[in-house]
Amino acid sequence: MAQTVAQVLAAATDSVTLINKINDGSMDLVLASMTQAKINEMVQRNVDHLTTILSYDSSMEGVPNIVDSSEDKSSYTTAITTGNTYISNNS
């Protein structure tokens, strides 16, 4: 059974949460043993994940059409911006 737009976006919320928690410092204890380069790589993977999901359209087989969906995608696009800014500020 194919996933719905809502299901795919709900799963993508984990990436939003991770990016936001890294950015606001609430994961500092968890990340203390990681280098900044590794943290940046993790943020980039999640930014890439969100970017890919938001590009799902009707030309792609097996995925819901996220591009044309009326679902609110603002938290995902904001997390992409936040993640890119975080990487830029911590490179």
Helices and strands as residue ranges (DSSP letters): H 5-24, H 28-31, H 36-54, H 74-89
